[in-house]
């Protein structure tokens, strides 16, 4: 995969153009690569995407958590699943960056949203969210409502629903 193709893919990521990312991934014909090279390419993209989040000043702990979870997921994939995971990988990182940029005027809210996005696959508590913002639970609720019009937990459930909708439309994973 050429440097120009990599650059174009990352540019599409930065402007949140998921449809273009999917098209570019199809054009790269990753399925024509050997399974070892497919896996290697996923690992390279994971590192690039993590660096993009760090460049956006998303907390190191959040990026580290997402990065490690991505690496663990790649390790569990069969070679036939590598090409299917690539668009999901980009989407997951894009979602974190997109939500973070949406509320950049308040770092505490950004940090709480990042905590939610990184932990969409888990159950988190208000205490976890408040801890990410380095504030009390009561202040987290008030600050979150002020900036998003939702409580932290309502916002978290909305993110989970958005992600589930995306996965239902874009994957063949069963609902259960």
Secondary structure, DSSP 8 states (H G I E B T S, - for coil): --HHHHHHHHHHHHTT-HHHHHHHHHHHTGGGS-HHHHHHHHHHHHHHHHHHHHHTT--HHHHHHHHHHHHHHHHH--GGGHHHHHHHHHHHHHHHHHHHHHTTT-HHHHHHHHHHHHTTTS---HHHHHHHHTS-HHHHHHHHHHHHSS-HHHHHHHHHHHHHHHHHHH------
